[in-house]
Amino acid sequence: MGGDYAPDSAIAGALHAILELAPEHTLQLVGPLDVIRARVSALSTGDLAPAAALAERLELIEATEVIEMSDKPTAALRSKPNSSMVVGLKLQTEGRSDAFISAGNTGAQMAASTVLLKLHAGLTRPAIATVFPTARLPIVVLDSGANVDCSAHELVQFARLGAVYAEDVLGRHNPIVGLLSIGEEAEKGNAVVKEANQLLRSAGVNFQGNIEGRDLPAGGSDRGPIDVVVCDGFVGNVVLKFYEAIAPMMIGMLQQNGGLDPETLKRTLKHLDYSEYGGAPLLGVRGVSVISHGKSSPRAIKNAIKLAAKTVETRMSEHIGRRLSGGNGEAGTAA
């Protein structure tokens, strides 16, 4: 029930996802049942028909309240215990669900996920991990908005979380971690970044050192490729919003100057589109909570659901728990 285009975008995305997911996967739609039933019926047409076949893999879960985008996160959790977000996340704690996806209030989802799913031992905060396109291979950037101010020790925790995500979701072996700063030298940056640089050298991750903003689009520095970029949520979110604006700007400029036709441009720049990746998992919670963009299209929701399925299949949350506890860091096998 969250997002600028709710509930149609979420429901249409779920229906499209069912067509592409393996038969053993099922989806739960959480919200007011009369609204969901009406929209499923209306949207189950054309390439989504027959509705009966789709309905066999859909479970409708009643939730009578909705957390609005303008609601204050912690207050909303207390005042709306029957919201689609709280009810949806509780399905995991009850063993009835494996993952949760929402395009709703990000702050509320972060707070509810932390309270209900709990954090892995050794963590003080979760982090939002966003996949960024590059000229090489996609990289994962965290934190991209969960924590505005971070300590050096929390940045080290984020590096460990990002390394597991890069292994399990992006398929990188021994992923290379970079610390975002204003210069590649260890002494560059604010006090937190300088301390984090020193801590990361003995943190058990494949640390390349400091990287600069220009290294993100390149997917690496002059010292080699990078797979994971660590920064606080203030910097990460500014970079994320800047990235999101690049593709529309380039398309508009090229069209104004008689460049390539719109469809060719869209295909060329599709990897700069946030809907290509669908959503960003909240790493560090004991479960799967995927945060989608508030303006998510059905395609974005579909891809967020597929991302959630992959994190469950690779047992990423269990892998994070082992890595943080100092146990076997090898990725879990698919269920």
C-alpha positions as CSV (number, residue, x, y, z in Angstrom):
1,M,0.0,0.0,0.0
2,G,3.0,2.3,-0.1
3,G,4.5,4.4,-2.8
4,D,3.3,7.2,-5.1
5,Y,1.4,4.8,-7.4
6,A,0.0,2.4,-4.8
7,P,-1.6,0.0,-4.9
8,D,-1.7,-0.5,-8.6
9,S,2.1,-0.4,-9.2
10,A,2.8,-2.9,-6.4
11,I,0.0,-5.3,-7.5
12,A,0.9,-5.1,-11.2
13,G,4.6,-5.6,-10.3
14,A,3.7,-8.7,-8.2
15,L,1.6,-10.2,-11.0
16,H,4.4,-9.7,-13.5
17,A,6.9,-11.2,-11.0
18,I,4.8,-14.4,-10.6
19,L,5.2,-15.0,-14.4
20,E,9.0,-14.8,-14.1
21,L,9.6,-16.5,-10.8
22,A,10.0,-20.3,-10.4
23,P,6.7,-22.1,-9.7
24,E,7.6,-22.8,-6.1
25,H,7.5,-19.1,-5.2
26,T,4.3,-17.5,-3.9
27,L,3.5,-13.9,-3.1
28,Q,1.6,-12.2,-0.3
29,L,-0.3,-9.0,-0.9
30,V,-0.8,-7.1,2.3
31,G,-3.5,-4.4,2.8
32,P,-7.3,-3.8,2.8
33,L,-8.7,-7.0,1.2
34,D,-11.5,-5.2,-0.7
35,V,-9.0,-2.9,-2.4
36,I,-6.6,-5.6,-3.2
37,R,-9.2,-8.0,-4.6
38,A,-10.6,-5.3,-6.8
39,R,-7.2,-4.2,-8.2
40,V,-6.0,-7.8,-8.8
41,S,-9.1,-8.5,-10.8
42,A,-8.8,-5.3,-12.8
43,L,-5.1,-5.8,-13.5
44,S,-5.2,-9.5,-14.3
45,T,-5.8,-8.9,-18.0
46,G,-3.9,-9.1,-21.2
47,D,-0.4,-10.5,-20.7
48,L,-1.3,-11.2,-17.1
49,A,-4.2,-13.5,-17.9
50,P,-5.5,-16.0,-16.8
51,A,-6.3,-14.5,-13.4
52,A,-7.2,-17.9,-11.9
53,A,-3.7,-19.3,-12.5
54,L,-2.1,-16.3,-10.9
55,A,-4.5,-16.4,-7.9
56,E,-3.2,-19.9,-7.0
57,R,0.2,-18.3,-6.2
58,L,-1.2,-15.2,-4.4
59,E,-2.1,-15.0,-0.7
60,L,-4.1,-11.9,0.4
61,I,-3.3,-10.7,3.9
62,E,-5.6,-8.3,5.7
63,A,-4.2,-5.0,7.0
64,T,-6.7,-2.3,7.8
65,E,-4.2,0.6,8.3
66,V,-1.7,2.4,6.0
67,I,1.4,4.3,7.1
68,E,1.4,7.4,4.9
69,M,4.6,8.9,3.4
70,S,4.2,12.0,5.7
71,D,3.8,9.9,8.9
72,K,6.7,10.1,11.4
73,P,8.2,6.6,11.4
74,T,8.3,5.7,15.2
75,A,5.0,7.4,15.9
76,A,3.4,5.6,13.0
77,L,4.6,2.2,14.3
78,R,3.0,2.9,17.7
79,S,-0.3,4.4,16.3
80,K,-0.8,2.0,13.4
81,P,-0.1,-1.6,14.6
82,N,-2.4,-3.0,11.9
83,S,-0.7,-1.2,9.0
84,S,0.3,-3.1,5.9
85,M,4.0,-2.5,6.7
86,V,3.8,-3.8,10.3
87,V,1.6,-6.8,9.4
88,G,3.8,-7.6,6.4
89,L,7.0,-7.6,8.4
90,K,5.4,-9.7,11.2
91,L,4.8,-12.5,8.7
92,Q,8.6,-13.1,8.8
93,T,8.7,-13.2,12.5
94,E,5.8,-15.7,12.5
95,G,7.6,-17.9,10.0
96,R,4.9,-17.4,7.3
97,S,7.1,-15.3,4.9
98,D,10.7,-15.1,3.8
99,A,11.0,-11.5,2.6
100,F,9.2,-8.1,2.6
101,I,9.1,-5.4,-0.1
102,S,7.6,-2.0,0.1
103,A,7.8,1.3,-1.8
104,G,6.3,3.2,1.2
105,N,7.7,5.3,4.0
106,T,11.4,4.5,4.1
107,G,11.9,5.7,7.6
108,A,9.0,3.6,8.9
109,Q,10.2,0.5,7.0
110,M,13.7,0.9,8.5
111,A,12.3,1.4,12.0
112,A,9.8,-1.5,11.8
113,S,12.4,-3.8,10.3
114,T,14.9,-3.1,13.0
115,V,12.3,-3.5,15.8
116,L,10.5,-6.6,14.5
117,L,13.3,-8.5,12.7
118,K,16.1,-7.4,15.1
119,L,19.7,-6.8,14.1
120,H,22.4,-9.4,13.8
121,A,24.7,-9.6,16.9
122,G,27.5,-7.1,16.7
123,L,25.7,-4.5,14.7
124,T,24.5,-1.1,16.0
125,R,22.7,0.0,12.8
126,P,21.4,-1.4,9.6
127,A,22.4,0.1,6.2
128,I,20.7,0.5,2.9
129,A,22.6,-1.1,0.1
130,T,22.0,0.3,-3.4
131,V,23.4,-1.1,-6.6
132,F,25.0,1.6,-8.8
133,P,25.7,1.1,-12.5
134,T,29.2,1.8,-13.7
135,A,31.3,1.6,-16.9
136,R,32.6,-1.8,-15.6
137,L,30.3,-3.8,-13.5
138,P,27.6,-2.7,-11.0
139,I,28.8,-1.8,-7.5
140,V,27.0,-1.7,-4.2
141,V,27.1,1.5,-2.2
142,L,26.2,1.7,1.5
143,D,24.9,3.4,3.4
144,S,22.6,5.2,0.9
145,G,20.3,6.8,3.3
146,A,19.6,5.0,6.6
147,N,22.1,6.7,8.8
148,V,23.0,10.4,8.3
149,D,25.8,10.3,10.9
150,C,28.0,7.3,11.4
151,S,31.0,6.3,13.5
152,A,34.1,4.8,12.1
153,H,33.2,1.4,13.6
154,E,29.8,1.6,11.9
155,L,31.5,2.2,8.5
156,V,33.6,-0.9,9.1
157,Q,30.3,-2.8,9.8
158,F,28.9,-1.5,6.6
159,A,32.0,-2.8,4.7
160,R,31.4,-6.3,6.0
161,L,27.7,-6.1,5.1
162,G,28.4,-4.8,1.6
163,A,31.0,-7.5,1.0
164,V,28.5,-10.3,1.7
165,Y,25.9,-8.6,-0.6
166,A,28.5,-8.3,-3.4
167,E,29.3,-12.0,-3.0
168,D,25.7,-13.4,-2.7
169,V,23.8,-11.1,-5.1
170,L,26.4,-9.7,-7.5
171,G,28.5,-12.9,-7.6
172,R,31.8,-11.3,-6.7
173,H,34.6,-13.4,-5.2
174,N,36.5,-11.7,-2.5
175,P,34.9,-8.3,-3.3
176,I,37.1,-5.2,-3.2
177,V,36.0,-2.5,-0.8
178,G,36.6,1.3,-1.2
179,L,36.0,4.0,1.3
180,L,34.5,7.2,-0.2
181,S,36.5,10.3,0.6
182,I,37.8,13.5,-0.9
183,G,41.2,12.0,-1.9
184,E,42.8,8.6,-2.2
185,E,45.4,9.3,0.5
186,A,44.7,7.8,3.9
187,E,45.0,11.2,5.6
188,K,42.3,12.7,3.4
189,G,38.7,13.1,4.7
190,N,37.0,14.1,7.9
191,A,37.9,12.6,11.3
192,V,35.5,9.6,10.9
193,V,36.7,8.7,7.5
194,K,40.4,8.9,8.6
195,E,39.7,6.6,11.5
196,A,37.6,4.2,9.4
197,N,40.5,4.0,6.9
198,Q,42.8,2.7,9.6
199,L,40.3,0.3,11.0
200,L,39.4,-1.2,7.6
201,R,43.0,-2.2,7.0
202,S,42.7,-4.8,9.7
203,A,39.0,-5.6,9.4
204,G,39.2,-8.8,7.4
205,V,37.8,-7.3,4.1
206,N,39.6,-6.8,0.8
207,F,40.2,-3.1,1.4
208,Q,41.6,-1.0,-1.5
209,G,41.7,2.3,0.4
210,N,40.1,5.6,-0.2
211,I,38.3,6.3,-3.4
212,E,36.9,9.5,-4.9
213,G,33.5,10.4,-6.3
214,R,34.8,10.1,-9.9
215,D,35.7,6.5,-9.3
216,L,32.1,5.4,-8.9
217,P,30.9,5.8,-12.5
218,A,34.2,4.2,-13.6
219,G,33.7,1.2,-11.3
220,G,37.2,1.5,-10.1
221,S,40.2,3.7,-9.4
222,D,43.7,3.8,-10.9
223,R,44.5,1.0,-8.4
224,G,42.0,-1.4,-9.8
225,P,38.3,-2.3,-9.8
226,I,35.9,-1.8,-6.8
227,D,32.9,-3.8,-5.8
228,V,31.7,-2.1,-2.6
229,V,31.7,1.6,-1.7
230,V,31.3,2.6,2.0
231,C,30.1,6.0,3.2
232,D,27.7,7.5,5.6
233,G,24.0,7.8,4.7
234,F,24.2,11.6,4.1
235,V,26.8,11.3,1.5
236,G,25.4,8.1,0.0
237,N,21.9,9.5,-0.4
238,V,23.3,12.7,-2.1
239,V,25.3,10.5,-4.5
240,L,22.2,8.3,-5.1
241,K,19.9,11.2,-6.0
242,F,22.6,12.7,-8.3
243,Y,22.9,9.3,-10.1
244,E,19.2,9.1,-10.6
245,A,19.1,12.4,-12.4
246,I,21.8,11.6,-14.9
247,A,19.9,9.4,-17.4
248,P,16.9,11.8,-17.7
249,M,19.3,14.7,-18.1
250,M,21.4,13.0,-20.8
251,I,18.3,11.8,-22.7
252,G,16.8,15.4,-22.7
253,M,20.1,17.0,-23.8
254,L,20.6,14.5,-26.7
255,Q,17.0,14.9,-27.9
256,Q,17.2,18.6,-27.9
257,N,20.3,18.5,-30.0
258,G,19.0,16.1,-32.6
259,G,20.7,13.0,-31.1
260,L,19.6,9.4,-31.1
261,D,15.9,8.5,-31.1
262,P,14.2,8.1,-27.7
263,E,14.0,4.3,-27.7
264,T,17.7,3.9,-28.6
265,L,18.6,6.3,-25.9
266,K,16.5,4.5,-23.3
267,R,18.1,1.1,-24.2
268,T,21.6,2.6,-24.1
269,L,21.0,4.3,-20.7
270,K,18.8,1.6,-19.1
271,H,21.4,0.7,-16.5
272,L,21.1,4.2,-15.1
273,D,17.4,3.6,-14.4
274,Y,16.7,2.7,-10.7
275,S,13.9,0.3,-11.9
276,E,16.5,-1.9,-13.4
277,Y,17.5,-3.0,-9.9
278,G,14.1,-2.7,-8.2
279,G,15.1,-2.0,-4.7
280,A,17.7,-1.8,-2.0
281,P,17.9,-4.3,0.8
282,L,18.2,-3.1,4.4
283,L,21.3,-5.0,5.4
284,G,21.9,-6.1,9.0
285,V,18.4,-7.1,10.0
286,R,17.7,-10.8,10.7
287,G,15.6,-11.3,7.6
288,V,14.9,-9.7,4.2
289,S,13.5,-6.2,3.9
290,V,13.8,-4.5,0.5
291,I,13.2,-0.8,0.2
292,S,11.9,0.3,-3.2
293,H,11.8,3.8,-4.6
294,G,8.6,5.8,-3.8
295,K,8.1,6.3,-7.5
296,S,8.5,2.6,-8.3
297,S,6.9,1.4,-11.5
298,P,5.5,-2.1,-11.8
299,R,8.8,-3.1,-13.5
300,A,10.7,-1.8,-10.5
301,I,8.5,-3.7,-8.1
302,K,8.9,-6.8,-10.1
303,N,12.7,-6.5,-10.0
304,A,12.6,-5.8,-6.3
305,I,10.6,-9.0,-5.7
306,K,13.2,-11.0,-7.8
307,L,16.0,-9.4,-5.8
308,A,14.3,-10.4,-2.6
309,A,13.9,-14.0,-3.9
310,K,17.6,-14.1,-4.7
311,T,18.7,-12.9,-1.2
312,V,16.5,-15.7,0.3
313,E,17.8,-18.4,-2.0
314,T,21.4,-17.5,-1.3
315,R,20.7,-17.2,2.5
316,M,22.3,-13.9,2.6
317,S,21.1,-12.9,6.0
318,E,22.5,-16.1,7.5
319,H,25.8,-15.4,5.7
320,I,25.9,-11.9,7.2
321,G,25.3,-13.4,10.7
322,R,28.2,-15.9,10.2
323,R,30.5,-13.2,8.9
324,L,29.8,-10.9,11.8
325,S,30.2,-13.6,14.4
326,G,33.6,-14.6,12.9
327,G,32.3,-18.0,11.7
328,N,32.5,-19.5,8.3
329,G,32.1,-16.7,5.8
330,E,31.2,-18.8,2.8
331,A,27.9,-18.1,1.2
332,G,25.0,-20.4,2.0
333,T,23.6,-22.7,-0.7
334,A,20.2,-22.1,-2.2
335,A,17.2,-23.5,-0.4
